[in-house]
Amino acid sequence: MSVTLRCLKCDGQDLVKPVRLHRKSILTCRTCNAIALYGDLLEASGRRLMADLQEQLASMRAG
């Protein structure tokens, strides 16, 4: 399973990133030009991943 960074505004994956990333690095979405911090995008990706895993677990328990 992989974690994909996505824009918080449009859910786009095409982000402009600096060469060296840290939590306060600024990323820009090429689709909608939204600006976000790397740490915020990483946390959002983690929440999406956890929600997906919980959904898969629930479907395994039901099936």
Helices and strands as residue ranges (DSSP letters): E 15-16, E 26-29, E 35-37, H 38-62
